[in-house]
Each structure stands twice: as C-alpha cells, then as structure tokens.
Amino acid sequence: MRRTKRYPVQHTNSLWQIYKTVSFWKIMRNFIIIQLARYTPFLPVKNWLYRTCLSMKIGKQTAFALMVMPDIMFPEKISIGKNSVIGYNTTILAHEYLITEYRLGEVRIGDEVMIGANTTILPGVHIGDRAIVSAGTLVHKDVPEGAFVGGNPMQIIHTKKEREEKHNSNESR
C-alpha cells in the first residue's frame, strides 16, 4: 500500500496548477542541483548536494549511480538509509500530478538496499532493509525487508526467508 496524501484540484488538471503547490524558484533551484548531482562522478559530492541543498535524508556510504533522478519538486520527502546503492537512471518520485488531484508521499528506502538500473519508485512507498529491486522495476507498493522483487508490475521473486535458505544451501555445497 502506498502512503500518499491527496489534494483535489478544480478546473484545469493539477499540473497546470503546479506553482500553486510548489514555488517556481524552488523547482528551478532543485533542477540545477539535481542536474549537477546526476552527472558528477564524485559520490560524496552527490550526497552532500542532496543532503545540504535538497534536504534529502541520505545515509553514510549510500551510492547514487550516474543519472539518478530524485523528485524535483519534493526531494525532502525522500530518505535513504546507509550503505545502499541506487542504480543508473533510477527515478524516485514523491509526487503525482493527476487530472483532478495531486498526491504527495514520503519515500523511505532502508539500509543496504540495492536498487537496479532504470527503476521507477512511486510516491508513498517504503523499501525495507537489505531488499533487492531488480533493474527496470516499477515499485508501486512496499517492498518487505530482505525481499528480492522485480518486474512491471512488481512482484516478489524471493522473500527474505527464501533468500536466506538459498544462500545457506549454496554455502553448504
């Protein structure tokens, strides 16, 4: 289940009313900072930009690959634990602008999480510690701790228990 708060709009679709919900200058500033971070090869610089300039909560040793796109309008609603990897060209959204409403939701990614390349994470989703999200996944609901998920729509491929059993059987060989 996604945790989003809904805000109804009237007359035109919600995207036409964007500057009633977030400042133009905030979007411009965030856009510039995110573009700098997307292309810099220096992981500590990316994390510093995200923490300091965008108020994202980023754990130690978390690594953002090239071209990761955090939410441009509400990056402060994104938190990522320590020692996680966010794969190439992943998009992390904290908002949805729809026809008759817009929705906002915090995205929480736990510790030691692996997010594969070209993944899209929707608003209001929580991804548990040590979870693995395969490349190209649309994360539209919560991911349990330790699970391995993938696909579109996202499905659980292995639970934490199944992953542990598989790991233990490989070690005993």
SULHU-V536449 format. One record per pair of residues at least 24 apart in sequence whose ideal C-beta (glycine too) atoms are under 8 Angstrom apart, sorted by the first residue. I is the first residue (numbers start at 1). J is the second residue. Records with the same first field share a line. If there is no record, write none. Layout:
BEGIN
I: J  J
END
This chain:
BEGIN
1: 141  142
2: 105  122  123  124  125  140  141  142
3: 105  106  124  126
4: 96  103  104  105  123  124
5: 103  104  105
6: 101  102  103
7: 101  102  103  104
8: 100  101
9: 100  101  102
13: 97  98  99  100
14: 97  98  99  100  101  102
15: 97  102
18: 73  97
21: 73  102
22: 73  74
26: 73
27: 72  73
29: 53
30: 54  72  73  75
31: 72
34: 69  70  72  75
37: 64  68
38: 66  67  68  69
39: 66  67
41: 66
50: 75
56: 80
59: 83  84  111
62: 86
65: 89  90  117
68: 92
71: 95  107  123
74: 104
77: 104  105  106  107  123
78: 106  107  109
79: 106  107  108  109
80: 109  113
81: 109  110  111  112  113  129
82: 111  112
83: 111  112
84: 109  110  111  112  113  114  115
85: 113  114  115
86: 115
87: 114  115  116  117  118  119  135
88: 117  118
89: 117  118
90: 115  116  117  118  119  120  121
91: 119  120  121
92: 121
93: 120  121  122  123
94: 123
95: 123
96: 122  123
110: 145
116: 150
130: 160
END
